[in-house]
Amino acid sequence: MKDIAAGAAARAIATKSPPWTVGGIRPWVARLTMCASADYFRRQLKDKGHVDRTFDVVNWADRRAPGPTGARALTSS
């Protein structure tokens, strides 16, 4: 949410033609927010292409997780 809000605020600051009337502010802000959220999700899709889906996450987490301690150590033995 913070990224989308920051994107909308940046668009509002950089605009060359803000709304002329008070009644136009709400739709203008809604449009800025929709455009910022669309840009955010487009960037996310582009980053998804760099994810290695063949990597075994469970095996990696098991090797790096600390051993059980306290009550868990007693019940897992």
N, C-alpha and C positions, 0 to 999 in steps of 0.2 A: 504494500500500500504506500509506503514512504517513497518508493521509486516512482510510482505512478503520480502521486501528489507533487513530487518535485518536478517531474516532467511537465505536468500541467502548469505549475507555477512558472517554470522557465518559459513556456510558450506564452503565458500571459504577459510576462515582463518584456519579451522580445517582439511582441506584436506591434504592428505599425498602425493598426486601425481598431482600437477597442470599440465597444458598443457606444452609440451616441445617446441612448436613453437608459434610465435606470431599469426599465422593463426588459431591456435586452441583455442585462448582465447575467441572469440565470441561464438562459439558453447558451450564451457564449461560453460560460464556464463549463457547462455540461459538454459542449462540443470539444473544448480544449481537453477535458478529462477523458472523453472517448478516444480522441486522437492519441493522447499520451498512453492510455492503456493498450491501444492497438499496437503502438510502437514497442511497448514493453513486451507484449506477447510475441511479436515478430522476432525480437532479439532472443527471446527464450527458445523459439523454434530453431533459430540459427545455431544457438549453443548446443541444442540437443544432438546435432549432428556430430559433435565431438565426444559423445559418450560411448564408451566401449561396453556394449551389452553382453559380451562374452565373458567379462571378468566375473569371477566367483566371489561375490561380496561376503557371503556367509563364511567361507573358508578364511578370508582375510580377517574378518572380525574375530573369529574364534582364535586365531593365532595371536592377536594383539590384545585380547581381553584379559584383564587380570583374573587370577583364579578366585574361586569362591572364598569368602571369609565369614567368620561368625556363624550364625545359624545356618546359612546356606552350606557351609563346609560340612556341618554335621549331617544335614539331610541328603547331601549329594554323595556321601561316602557309602 
